Amino acid sequence: FFSFGRRPYREERLAAYIRREHARGRRVSEILQDPYIGRCGGPSVAHRVLSRPGLLDALERDVADSIRAAAP
């Protein structure tokens, strides 16, 4: 579509996919094996996306919220 460097659109879609699947209860290691990850650029792009502080913070909040929700 438009070319503005490193394809931030693809990376944003991949980050949204990882967030969405993780919120559904899937583990990150399982999500990374999805065919969708391969179509979006493979492990190198997924690693770059996972290295973003915003995504890491979101995943950490999801885990913390799940722990709090499960507490008696």
C-alpha positions as CSV (number, residue, x, y, z in Angstrom):
1,F,0.0,0.0,0.0
2,F,2.0,3.0,1.2
3,S,5.7,2.7,1.9
4,F,6.9,4.7,4.8
5,G,9.9,2.8,5.9
6,R,9.7,-0.4,7.9
7,R,6.0,-1.3,7.4
8,P,4.7,-0.1,10.7
9,Y,1.1,-1.1,9.6
10,R,2.1,-4.7,9.5
11,E,3.8,-4.5,12.9
12,E,0.8,-2.8,14.4
13,R,-1.5,-5.5,13.1
14,L,0.8,-8.1,14.5
15,A,1.0,-6.4,17.9
16,A,-2.8,-6.2,18.0
17,Y,-3.1,-9.9,17.1
18,I,-0.7,-10.9,19.9
19,R,-2.6,-8.7,22.4
20,R,-5.9,-10.1,21.3
21,E,-4.9,-13.8,21.4
22,H,-3.1,-13.3,24.7
23,A,-6.3,-11.7,26.2
24,R,-8.2,-14.8,25.1
25,G,-5.9,-16.8,27.4
26,R,-3.3,-18.1,25.0
27,R,0.4,-18.3,25.9
28,V,2.8,-16.1,23.9
29,S,4.9,-19.2,23.0
30,E,1.8,-20.7,21.4
31,I,0.8,-17.5,19.6
32,L,4.2,-17.3,18.0
33,Q,3.7,-20.6,16.3
34,D,0.6,-19.5,14.5
35,P,0.7,-19.4,10.7
36,Y,-0.4,-15.7,10.9
37,I,2.9,-14.8,12.5
38,G,4.7,-16.4,9.6
39,R,2.6,-14.5,7.1
40,C,3.3,-11.2,8.9
41,G,7.1,-11.5,8.6
42,G,8.1,-14.4,10.7
43,P,10.0,-14.6,14.0
44,S,12.3,-11.6,13.4
45,V,9.3,-9.2,13.0
46,A,7.5,-10.9,15.9
47,H,10.6,-10.4,18.1
48,R,10.8,-6.8,17.2
49,V,7.1,-6.3,18.0
50,L,7.4,-8.1,21.3
51,S,10.4,-6.0,22.2
52,R,8.3,-2.9,22.2
53,P,7.8,-1.5,25.7
54,G,4.1,-0.8,25.1
55,L,3.3,-4.4,24.1
56,L,5.3,-5.8,27.0
57,D,3.4,-3.5,29.4
58,A,0.1,-4.6,28.0
59,L,0.9,-8.3,28.3
60,E,2.2,-7.8,31.9
61,R,-1.0,-6.0,32.8
62,D,-3.1,-8.9,31.3
63,V,-1.2,-11.4,33.4
64,A,-1.5,-9.3,36.6
65,D,-5.2,-8.8,36.0
66,S,-5.7,-12.6,35.5
67,I,-3.8,-13.3,38.7
68,R,-5.9,-10.8,40.6
69,A,-9.2,-12.2,39.2
70,A,-8.2,-15.7,40.2
71,A,-7.4,-14.7,43.8
72,P,-9.9,-15.9,46.4
